[in-house]
């Protein structure tokens, strides 16, 4: 028996014949493709014809699902040392750029003020 379930990104499904669970992580209708990720994190791509030939049903997300589509816990993230060996904070790299632009504008204002006085 085939399925008529439309693939939905983020939805989990159970393959009735194999007992495997997987989540749809992308659907590209223009390319006729469905990208799925199983509960072990393995990613695979199917064409829509293969999708509709599968015997699947809707399922709840397994408790132990991990893989590339999952967002790691923020407590597991670490900052690394920069190329020059010093620590670098990567949270707000544009703040440094904005600060440099502000300093440059201040220097230009001082130069113009000095030129006007002379």
C-alpha positions as CSV (number, residue, x, y, z in Angstrom):
1,X,0.0,0.0,0.0
2,X,1.4,3.4,-1.0
3,X,1.0,6.7,0.9
4,X,-0.7,9.9,-0.2
5,X,0.9,11.9,2.6
6,X,2.4,15.2,1.4
7,X,6.0,15.6,2.7
8,X,6.1,18.5,5.2
9,X,9.3,20.0,6.4
10,X,9.8,19.3,10.1
11,X,7.3,16.5,10.2
12,X,8.4,13.0,11.4
13,X,7.3,9.8,9.6
14,X,7.5,6.1,10.3
15,X,8.3,3.7,7.5
16,X,5.7,0.9,8.2
17,X,7.6,-1.8,6.3
18,X,11.1,-1.2,7.8
19,X,10.1,0.3,11.2
20,X,12.5,3.3,10.6
21,X,11.6,6.8,11.6
22,X,12.7,9.9,9.7
23,X,12.0,13.6,9.4
24,X,11.6,15.7,6.2
25,X,14.2,18.4,6.3
26,X,13.6,19.9,2.8
27,X,11.2,19.7,-0.2
28,X,12.3,21.0,-3.6
29,X,9.3,20.7,-5.9
30,X,11.2,22.2,-8.8
31,X,13.8,19.4,-8.5
32,X,11.1,16.8,-7.6
33,X,13.1,15.9,-4.5
34,X,12.5,15.3,-0.8
35,X,15.4,15.4,1.7
36,X,15.0,13.2,4.8
37,X,17.0,12.7,7.9
38,X,16.7,9.5,10.0
39,X,16.8,9.5,13.8
40,X,20.6,8.6,13.7
41,X,21.3,11.8,11.7
42,X,21.8,10.2,8.3
43,X,20.5,12.4,5.4
44,X,19.0,11.0,2.2
45,X,17.3,12.4,-0.9
46,X,14.3,10.8,-2.6
47,X,12.4,11.8,-5.7
48,X,8.6,12.4,-5.2
49,X,7.7,9.2,-7.1
50,X,9.7,7.2,-4.5
51,X,8.2,9.2,-1.7
52,X,4.7,8.4,-2.8
53,X,5.6,4.7,-3.3
54,X,6.7,4.3,0.4
55,X,4.4,2.9,3.0
56,X,4.7,5.6,5.7
57,X,2.6,7.2,8.5
58,X,2.9,10.3,10.6
59,X,5.0,9.9,13.7
60,X,6.2,11.9,16.7
61,X,9.8,12.9,17.0
62,X,12.0,10.3,18.8
63,X,13.6,11.4,22.0
64,X,17.1,10.5,20.9
65,X,17.1,12.2,17.5
66,X,20.4,13.9,16.7
67,X,22.0,15.0,13.4
68,X,23.0,17.8,11.1
69,X,19.5,19.4,11.0
70,X,19.3,19.6,14.8
71,X,20.5,22.7,16.6
72,X,23.1,21.7,19.2
73,X,22.5,22.8,22.7
74,X,24.1,26.3,23.2
75,X,26.0,25.0,26.3
76,X,27.9,22.7,23.9
77,X,29.2,25.6,21.8
78,X,32.7,26.8,22.4
79,X,34.7,29.8,21.2
80,X,38.1,29.0,19.7
81,X,41.4,30.9,19.6
82,X,41.9,33.2,16.6
83,X,44.8,32.7,14.1
84,X,47.0,35.0,16.1
85,X,46.6,32.8,19.2
86,X,44.5,35.3,21.2
87,X,40.9,34.8,22.3
88,X,38.3,36.4,20.1
89,X,34.6,37.0,20.7
90,X,32.6,36.1,17.6
91,X,29.2,37.2,18.9
92,X,29.3,40.8,17.5
93,X,31.9,41.1,14.8
94,X,30.1,44.1,13.2
95,X,30.4,46.1,16.4
96,X,34.1,46.4,15.7
97,X,33.5,47.6,12.2
98,X,30.9,50.2,13.4
99,X,33.4,51.4,16.1
100,X,36.1,51.8,13.4
101,X,33.8,53.8,11.2
102,X,32.8,56.1,14.1
103,X,36.5,56.7,14.9
104,X,37.3,57.5,11.3
105,X,34.4,60.0,11.1
106,X,35.7,61.7,14.3
107,X,39.2,62.0,12.8
108,X,37.7,63.6,9.7
109,X,35.7,66.1,11.8
110,X,38.9,67.1,13.7
111,X,40.8,67.5,10.5
112,X,38.1,69.8,9.0
113,X,37.9,71.8,12.2
114,X,41.7,72.3,12.3
115,X,41.7,73.4,8.6
116,X,38.9,75.9,9.2
117,X,40.9,77.5,12.1
118,X,44.0,78.0,10.1
